[in-house]
Every structure is written in C-alpha cells, then in structure tokens.
Amino acid sequence: MKVNHTILVFLSLFTFAVYHLHLPSIFMALLLVHLLLVFFLSENQRIWVWMMVSLLLGLLLMRYGDRFISELPFQQGNLFLLSECLWIIPILFGAYISYSFKSPLLDKEMQIQRTKTRNTLFILVLVFFLSGIGTINGLNEWVKVLVFSLLVSQLKIFLSFGIFLTRLRSLTSQRLSVIGAAIIFALPFSSLGYSMISLLLIGLIGLGYGWIVTTYKSLLPVYTVHSVLVFLFILIGGFPALTH
C-alpha cells in the first residue's frame, strides 16, 4: 500500500487542527488512523507519523501539566512563564523519535553557528536592557520579559521551523512545508485566547518565518526577528499575564 506524501501531511495537519478545535472523538479517531497507517508506510513516512503523534501526545501532557502549574502558589507572570516552558515536552519527544530512527533532528543547513548565536544574543540582551529601562517596572519583571523573549518564546520556533519544517521538507514541496510549519506555529496560540483574526495574523507571521528559514537555511534570523517582535509586543501590553 503506497500512501501519497502530501495526503499524509494534510491528514496530520487536519488532525492537529481538530485537536485545537476541541473535538476529542474526531481527534482520537484520526490519531488511531495514524497508528494504523504506520504498518503500510515507508520509513520516511513512519518517522513523520511518529513525530506527529509525539507532538500530539506532548500537547496532551502539556494540557495536564498546565492544570498542575495553575494550582501553584506563584504570581501570574511566573505561572505563565512555567506554562510556556512546557513546550520542551514535545521537543524532547521529537528528539527521541529522531534518535530512535537515527534521523537528524534538524537539517544540517539549518544549524545555528555558535559564534553568531553568542554575538546575536549579547546584542539582543544589550538592546533589550536599554529599551526596558523606564518601560518595565521592577527588576523581576524585566528578567521575566528577557527570559521569555530570548529563550522561552523560542521553543515554538525551534519546534515549528526547526524540527517540523525539516521533516516536512523531506516529504513534500517547499511551499507546503512552509505552510505546514506556519500552521503548527500558529494554532497553539488559540489556547491563549487569541481571536481568529489574531490567529490569521500569527499564521502570516509564521509564513514569513518559514520563508526566512528556507531562504537563509538557518534559524538564527527568525530567532532574532521573533525575539524583537515578542519584546516589542510585551512593551505595548501584548502579554499582560507575563508582567503581573
């Protein structure tokens, strides 16, 4: 039985969308379809299916982990930061799948050079520090904003435009891989209460991120742009939960 790469990708992305639409019965049925298909797929397709299943299971664990975190006696900003750190779960799951199949987690062309990363990080810290003076109240709030902008918010970037864009490019066209990565990046924002228009805007930003990664063969430009956008968004009150 031969399964078309593009159809398989569409099925997986549709399952991902169904999960975020909170349709548990349909989601479980589609998840079962994925598991049954494993027996009829090529190795490259099986890696994709297990990567997608690991993402969905990671999201389920994140949901329960978020409920646990919300009960902790911390400030709202700290709870939000801890909740966003849970994105490390699907990343670790994806890394385990890649290791199990002896398949590279990232495209070699997309690896971030350490020297450039270190220099960029230093410049961003300096710029964000100077920009934060007089705009963010208190050292603790500033540290949270800095950590979120430079580290925590990058987990979705690494997952979407590093791990999954790499896997999508091995299965389908560059255009579809960018669209798929943008969907994986944008839909999780629905859990934060964003409107449909906001999700569409985030999706367009995701398309831009995907284009940058495929053009420059590196995550570093997207890392920089996303850090700046998130920082500016926080300054205008875009993440009130983080600074309270």
C-alpha positions, 0 to 999 in steps of 0.5 A, a space after each residue: 500500500 503506497 500512501 501519497 506524501 502530501 495526503 499524509 501531511 494534510 491528514 496530520 495537519 487536519 488532525 492537529 487542527 481538530 485537536 485545537 478545535 476541541 473535538 476529542 472523538 474526531 481527534 482520537 479517531 484520526 490519531 488511531 488512523 495514524 497508528 494504523 497507517 504506520 504498518 503500510 508506510 515507508 520509513 520516511 513516512 513512519 518517522 513523520 507519523 511518529 513525530 506527529 503523534 509525539 507532538 500530539 501526545 506532548 500537547 496532551 501532557 502539556 494540557 495536564 501539566 498546565 492544570 498542575 502549574 495553575 494550582 501553584 502558589 506563584 504570581 501570574 507572570 511566573 505561572 505563565 512563564 512555567 506554562 510556556 516552558 512546557 513546550 520542551 515536552 514535545 521537543 524532547 519527544 521529537 528528539 527521541 523519535 529522531 534518535 530512535 530512527 537515527 534521523 537528524 533532528 534538524 537539517 544540517 543547513 539549518 544549524 545555528 553557528 555558535 559564534 553568531 548565536 553568542 554575538 546575536 544574543 549579547 546584542 539582543 540582551 544589550 538592546 533589550 536592557 536599554 529599551 526596558 529601562 523606564 518601560 518595565 517596572 521592577 527588576 523581576 519583571 524585566 528578567 521575566 520579559 528577557 527570559 521569555 523573549 530570548 529563550 522561552 518564546 523560542 521553543 515554538 520556533 525551534 519546534 515549528 521551523 526547526 524540527 517540523 519544517 525539516 521533516 516536512 521538507 523531506 516529504 513534500 514541496 517547499 511551499 507546503 512545508 512552509 505552510 505546514 510549519 506556519 500552521 503548527 506555529 500558529 494554532 497553539 496560540 488559540 489556547 491563549 485566547 487569541 481571536 481568529 483574526 489574531 490567529 490569521 495574523 500569527 499564521 502570516 507571521 509564521 509564513 514569513 518565518 518559514 520563508 526566512 528559514 528556507 531562504 537563509 537555511 538557518 534559524 538564527 534570523 527568525 530567532 532574532 526577528 521573533 525575539 524583537 517582535 515578542 519584546 516589542 509586543 510585551 512593551 505595548 501590553 501584548 502579554 499582560 499575564 507575563 508582567 503581573 
